């Protein structure tokens, strides 16, 4: 969610294989830690049972807040823990909550209530005139913070609204946190005070989006109003069962990290050194408050098909089993975070083997792209939605002492006639000249794959490899499944 106006998120993935199904233009965004990374160390246990208790903290952690929503059926929330947001925005803040959403938030038990079975229910409702009401609650406390040298974990077990297709258009459930300084001024200091989107889904896609908002808007170091985000991640079963969503802010490592988890799996990470120190500190080094809500409409759903419409179903709730906050104390020192697993098998001297198959979706960072399911041999994911100026970054690629002279990419294109581009290889900086490239145009469809070779200048040693994409047209022109190098 976003308390200040912002343009649409990336639009939905295409459904077919022809250029006519290509998505609308979307804002570019940079995400680091593009590959899902499993971090070592203790982790809070996940809970996906419909009536799971708040998990106890593991050794070294302390529970600093929790709500299991055990109130009587039909009652509102515990106002010692929560406050209700009302209407279409904060007093003195942006209208329509800054996002273009259309509902009016209420404190009615028709919209926000406990079900008597250990759940909070947030239910959007359309009245006979077509007007929507829904619920949005915030923690009273605004002091959820990671101690210096320690960690903070914000977690909830919840079920996304169980609705899909035309009936889901406009639904926008969210679990997120805002910097404490937002509350006194109606979030007019967004995004500098930090916003951590732990779970968002739109239009019943059964997806998960994680995002950090920071810096200034528009643009700035965090590419607002889009932010630094995970992109759309599949979340199978998240509408029909309870799943655990969490964010950890880790100040015990250097650089500091924000890590997003789905059912205990770390699927997205942002490192402090992705932005300048002032931007990072302003977005993290203070208290936060937690927000749960279901919005209807706005820029994000609009980017994925729009809504709400006359076909949108009324009364499909987001159900929340528990919310919990944990901290661990720092020891006064920091250590380096565990490294991500290698993209492929080792290359003799360590790092990623340049002569193995390097999966495109394992990039350590990227700009402008999204992953999608591929029908290429071997299945899995490819990286698509690639247009001029997009790029992928692969760290620590080991070419060994025997020089590589060739590069091959597994690519597909459903670009329209007259649309083509270059797939380029650059070493150590995106501003360095390419050491080789190949051209690509329509291959017969976005899942019609071919392996295209190219000669490159001789390369030895270990490098950061950038795959950059250049085109004279603004339209998307290529998907890439994997790459490799040869002697």
ABEGO torsion letter per residue (X at the ends): XBABBBBBBBBBBBABABAAABBBBBBBBBBBGABBBBBBEBBBBBBABAABBBBBBBBGBBBABBBAGABBBGBBBBAAABBBBBEAEBBGBBBGGGAGBABBBBABAAABBBAGAGBBBBBBBBBAAGBBBBBBBBBABAABBBBBGBBBBBBBBBBBBBBBEAAABGBBBBBBBBBAAAAAAGGAAOAAAEBBBABBBBGGAGBBBBBBBBEBOBEEAAGOAAEBBAEBBBBBGAAABBBBBBBBBBAABOBBBBBBBBGGBBABBBBAAABBAAAAAAAABBBBBBBBBBBBEEAAAAAAGEOBBAABBBGBBBBBABBBBBBBBBAGBBBBBBBBBBABBBAGAEEBBAABBBBAAABABBBGBBBBBBABBGEEBBBBGBBBGBBBBBBGBBAEABBBABBBBBBBBABBBGBBBBBBBBBGBAABBBAEBBBBBBAGEAABBBBBBBBBBBBBEBBBBBBBBBBABABBABBBABBBBBX
